[in-house]
Amino acid sequence: MIPIDDLLSEQTRIRDESVDAILRDRKSVIRELIPLIDPANREKYSDETRCAAAYLLGELRAVEAVPFLSEALADPPGRKFGSDGSRYDVPVFSALVKIGRPAVPAMIKNVETSDDLKLRKNSLDVLNHVLGGKRRLLELLARLNARATDPDAARHIGEARSWCQSHYKEDEEPLY
């Protein structure tokens, strides 16, 4: 049982022990959720289970899950955009967006190194949301292109820039 009531204690030691217990529970939950979304285990679990796990990892802002969520973007479980608005729609994308900036390096790696076009585009969608829009995404891609030494990475970045130019619409400055 999570010791929430202990947070009300007058004693610092009891409050601190409660906080530590809650954090241990969080870490334990995350450790148990990660295998459910790991693409290596796709055949073991239903899409519904995988969606729920991805959703929870996003709600928990589980940075530890980024490598698995990043890989799951290649073939994510769940409905596509434009469905009924369930919290389990596009759960891998949503989880990575909720995790935010800690997910950016994995998305960059996908864009630069993956030969999977769907994975690269899904990673660009995450970056577009996390960075705050098309302009900032294009700025990032320009910086990545300037430092790229690998010809395949440079090609992938160039393709990403072209896709962003035509795919994302932005008429005003980013919100933040």
Number of C-alpha atoms within 10 A of each C-alpha: 6 11 15 13 9 17 15 12 13 9 10 12 11 15 18 14 14 20 17 13 16 16 13 12 14 14 15 11 14 20 15 11 20 22 18 22 27 20 22 12 12 17 8 12 14 11 17 12 17 28 23 21 24 33 24 18 29 24 14 16 19 23 19 16 23 24 15 19 26 27 20 21 24 19 13 24 24 20 16 13 9 8 9 10 11 10 12 22 20 22 27 32 23 20 27 33 22 22 22 18 15 17 25 21 14 19 26 19 14 25 26 24 16 16 13 11 15 13 21 25 20 21 25 24 19 25 26 19 18 20 18 15 20 25 20 17 22 17 12 17 22 15 12 17 19 11 10 15 10 11 10 14 20 20 15 20 25 17 16 20 21 12 13 20 14 8 10 14 11 11 8 9 11 12 6 6
